Amino acid sequence: MKKTGLSFILFIPALIFAQRQRNFLTKENTETSVVQMLDYNNSWIPYPAYSDRSAWNKIPETLRRQFIAKADRALHYQYRFIPASAYLAYVKTGDRQIQEKPYAANLNAVKDLLMGELMEGKGRFIPQLIKGIDNLCAMQTWALSAHLSLQKSHQEGIIDSTDNIIDLGAGRTGSVLAWTYYFLHDALDKVDPTVSKKLVDELERRIITPYEQRTDFWWMAFKTPQFVNNWNVWCNYNSLSCILLIEKDPKRKAALVYKTMTSVDRFLNYYKDDGACEEGPSD
């Protein structure tokens, strides 16, 4: 009986990390084929350019008014500074909301202003949007306080601003700012010529370069065997948005896109046939 129990315990890792080598994304593709397949003119984007006002005006008026009303409220929003103590609170008291709530409020204001400007097209929301961009770019990290252990030091609660990590928070912020750059870089530069360059520089430093250089983020699943959950697809999706919208070099872009494909294949291979996500058990 004891021997049977021991055998089962030893078999648990095989059950946990059992995979089917589906490789849906990379089975018939290589980095070279990705170079040839990629669209480098952004024609894959299904949305009209900001300057195409006739296209934006085709959106139902009631919906446009809803977005503009949210942007109007954001015009009066006071962007909040998040002190280092808010990150340390996660270690000291377990409170992550003291950092996450103002961070989310700042980012949501930027999103609302972006959408309002796309709907209205008058430049009215641009100055307040630039303030939000400056606020986000001034942060020492785009990561959430609960995820600082992804730093190479594995230090929790203390930000290492030289070690840019990609988590759910950093990825989400990067994606929002990448789309902001894509749609409004010309309009932003008319008000402040430094804004677009700042966006590109920060997205490169905080998302694209770390994504290129790192293979040790657990959600990438490049370690074998490797537990992985839906962080994988979210972080890859947001990083991919930054890569596609910001990176200009064709070869580098293709290499990075192929890396996202390889990483997501690890997730798809790990995912069980019952479709259950292990986000909960991972906590």
Beta strands, then each sheet from edge to edge (+ up, - down):
end
